[in-house]
Amino acid sequence: MAAPTETIAPGRAAIEQAAAWHVELAEEDCGEARKAAFEAWLAADPAHRIAFERMQAIANRAARQDDVTRSALETALIRRPRGVSALVLAFAACAVLLSEIAVNSPTVRSRLADERTDIGELRSASLASGDRITLDTDSAADVDDDGRSVSLWQGGIMVDVRPHLARSLTVWTPHGTARALGTRFSVRTDSRASVVTVIESRVEACSAQGVRHCVALAPGESVRLDAEGVHRLDDVDPTAASSWADGLLIADDTPLSVVLGELNRYRLGTIRFTASDIAGLSVTGTVPLTDADRALASISAALPVIVEEQGGLLTVRRR
């Protein structure tokens, strides 16, 4: 797929036309003359091809979603019978809305992403370039066919990049970019900001909002990209910062509330606790992020806390 900062952006008219062509070409009696007219329409403007390819991508991805998502998408994207213009117009209206939302909304794009993980899942994917990404829990990303561009819509990824002579790999987020050549780094994004952290070599991080600003980062350095630009964060230990990709949290006198908050990101059911109740308690050691039961057993053995389960809910409280 294309990176989210395409120089050609189809307008509403092109998207409406693409939706109408998508309906017409699906009909069994679509003749050669109409197909030739469609090819002429594609060739008339680069924006036409982009609009139609987006329409196809959304339709194709609908088949790969869960039942609820697929049903909602297919409501707008399934083939419609010819002869009822109101249905064609309804399809076009839905497709326009869905296409515009999908282009601009990270939430929708995350539902349609090429690579996704569920809560508690970590998964690696090899790119066509030979590089590798590891998706954190509850994350979503799209990858270009040549593997040189990754669009992160939700959650986090660890990027392992081989040295390339031709061009570097770039990770795009709604807040900016991270560009690397022969390096290892992580990117995490949410609705407010993206954080880039370098594990090895160097990365160029650039803001997407306002005046474009770029900074070069060395191992252990980290920045936050948001609507106001690029902001330097405190340096981190590269080993600890990358340990999540192995399903681990390396804690060094880390507040217990922070550790429990991280475990909650990898668990479907929330671990309940009151920050004031466990204030002053901290954890040192290696915590298995994807095995909350084992992590809590170790924590309760080392700290004066009780882990209680009732009705499938876990509560951690001070003894």
N, C-alpha and C positions, 0 to 999 in steps of 0.2 A: 504494500500500500504506500501511498505518498505520505511524506512528512506533513505535519499539521500546518506548516507555513508555506503552502503552495503559492506560487506567484500568480497563478490563474485561478480565480474563484468564480464558479458558475453563478449567474444570477437566477432570480426566481423564475424567469421565463424559460431559461435553459433547463432548469430542473423539472418544470411542468411538462416541457416537451419530451424530456427523457422519460418521464413517467408514462406519458401517453404512448411513446414508442415501445416501452417495455410491455405494455398491455397488448398492443397491436401485433408485435412480433411473436407473442406467445400463442396467437391464434393459428389453428391448423390451416385455415384458408388464406393466410397472409401470402399474397402472390409476389412474383419476382419484381413486378413494377414497384410495389411498396417497399420491398427490400432494397431496391436500387435507390429509392427516394430516401430511405433511412441512411444508406451509405453516403449519399450526397449531403444529408444533414450533418452527419458526423464530420465530414471533411470541411464543412463551411466555417467552422469555428472550433479551436482547441477546447474551449469551454464546454462544447457539446459532448465531446468524447469523455471529458472528466465527469460531467454530470451523469452520463449513461453508465460509466464504469462504477460510479458510486452506487447507482441504483442496483446494478447487478451484484455488487459486493454485499449490499444489505440483504438482498433476496437470498443469496447463497448462504450467508451466515445465519439466516433465520433457521435453516435446517439443522444447524449445529447447536442450537440453544436448548435449555431445559424446556419442559412442556409449557410452563406458564409464559416464558419469554417468547417461545416459538409461536404460541397461539396468538399473542399480541402482535408480533411482527407479521405473521401470515395474514392477519386481518387486513393489513394494508398492502401486502406484497404478493399474495397468491394470485394465480391467473384468474381473470374475470371473463365471463362469457361476453361475446360480442353482441351488439344489438341493443344494449341498454346503456345509453350515453350517461345516465345519472351515475351508474356504477363506475364507468370509466372516469368520470369527473371526481367521484369520491375517492377512487384509487389515486388519482393524480394529487388531490388535496392531501391525502394521508401521506403519500410518498414525499411530497414537498416538505411537509412538516417533519417527517421522520428524517429525511436527508439533511435538512437544515439543523435539526437538533443533533443528529449524529456527527455532523461536521464540527459543531461548536461545543457540545456538551461532553466533558470527560466521563460523566456518569453513564451516558448512553454508549459512548465509545468503549467503555470498559466492559459492557455487556456483550459487545460484538467483537471483542478483541481476539486476535489470533492465538495468543497464549494467555491462559488464566489459571489461577490456583484458588482452591477453596480455603476456608478458614482451617488452619492447622496443617496445611499442605505446603511443602517446599518442593520445587521442581526445576530441573535444569533443562535447557533447550540449546541445541547446537544450531548456529546460524550458517547460512550458505557461504559466508566468508571464512568459516573455520573458527570463528570466535564462539564464545559461549555466554549465555546469561542464566542466572539462577533467580527465579521468582520467589519472593517472600510470600508469607501467608496472605490470602485475600488480595491478590495482585492481578493486574491485567496490563498487557502490552501488545502492540502490533509491531511486526518486523517486516521491513522491505524485502523484496525478493532477492536482492543482492546481499542482504545481511549487513549492510553498512549503515543502516538507520533504524533505530528502535524508538517507538513512541510509547512512553509510559503514561498510562491513564489513571492508574490506581495502585497504591501500595508501594512496593520497593523491588529493585532488582540489583543483583551483583553482576558486574560485567567483567569478563576475562577476555582481554583483547590480545591477539597475536600481533607482532610487528608487521606492518603493511607498508610497502613502498608506494602504492598508488594513492590511497586516501584513507583517512581515519574513520573510525566509527563515531557516530553522533547519537546521543540519547536526547530525545525531545520530550518536554513536559509542557503543560499549559503555562508555566512560569519562566521557561528558558531552556537552554541547552547545555549539555556536557559533551565536549569533544576530546577524544583521546587517541593516542598512537602508541601501541605497545604498552599497555597498562592494566591495572585492576582498580576498579572504583565502584561505588554504590550510589544509587539515586533513589530517593524516596519522595513521594508526592502525595498531597491531599488537596482539599478544596482551597486552602489558603496559601500554600507555599510548597516549594520543592527544596530538598537538601541534597547536596552533592558532597561526597566524602571520598578522598583518594586513599587507596590502600598501597599501591605501588606506582612508580613512575610519575607522570604529570598529566594533568587534565586542564582544559580550558573551559571554564563555566561562564555562561553569558545570560544576562537577563533578557526576557522577551517583552517586558512592560516598559513604557516610557522611553527614555533615551537608552539605546542599547549600550550595555557596559559589560566588559569581559575581564576576568581575572584568571591568572595561572595559579594552579594549586599543586603543591608537593605532597608526598606521603604524610598522612596524619592531619592534613588541613581540610577544612570543611567550610561550605558557604550555604546560606539560605537565599533562595531566589523567590521573590514575591512581587506584588504589584508595585512596590517602591524601588525595586532594583536588586542589587547584590549586597549581601551582608556577611562579613566574616564571622565565623563561629569559633568557639574555643577549639584548640587542637585536641585530637583524640589519639588513643593507642590504635594503630592500624590492625593489629591482631584482634583486639577486642571488638573493634568496629566491624570486622568482617566475619566474626564467629557465627552470626545468625545464619549465614549461608550453609553452615554445617549443622544447623539445628541447635546451636548452643548460645548461651548468654554467659560471657565471662564477667563475673561480678567482682569488684574490688571495693569492699566497704560500701556497697551500693544500698541505698535505703530499701527496706523490704517492700514498701509501697510501690517503688519503681519496678522491682522484680515482679511483683504480682501483676502490675499493669502490663508488663511485657508478656507474661504468661496468658493473660486475658486475650491478647491479640491472636493467640494460637489455639484458643479453646472456644468451642461453640457456646458452652454454658459459662456464664460469668462467675469468676471467683469474687465473692463479696468480702469487703473489709472496710473498716473505718480508719482513715489515715491517722487521725489523732490517737486512736487506740494503740496503733503499732508504731507510733513515732519513736525515733531513737533506736529502732532495731534495724540492723543492716546485714547484708549477705556478702560473704567472700567465698569464691569458688566457681565451679562450672555448673550451670543450671541447664538441664535439657528442656528446650522450649516446646518441643512437640510431645512431651510426655509429662503432663501436668501432675499426674498422680505421683510419679517418682520424684519430681521436683518438690512437691509439697511434703512428701514423706521425709526428704532430706532436710528441708527447712524446719519442719516441726521437731526433728531430732536435734537440730543445732541451736534453735532459738526457743525462747519461752512463749510459744504460741500453740494453739489448738486448732486443728482442721476438723470441722464438723460438716457432715453431709446430711441433708434432710430434704427428701423429695427431689433428689437429683441436683440440689443446689449446694455448693460448697461455700463455707464461711470460714475465714481465718480471723482469729481473735487472740488477744494476749491471754496467757494463763493467769 
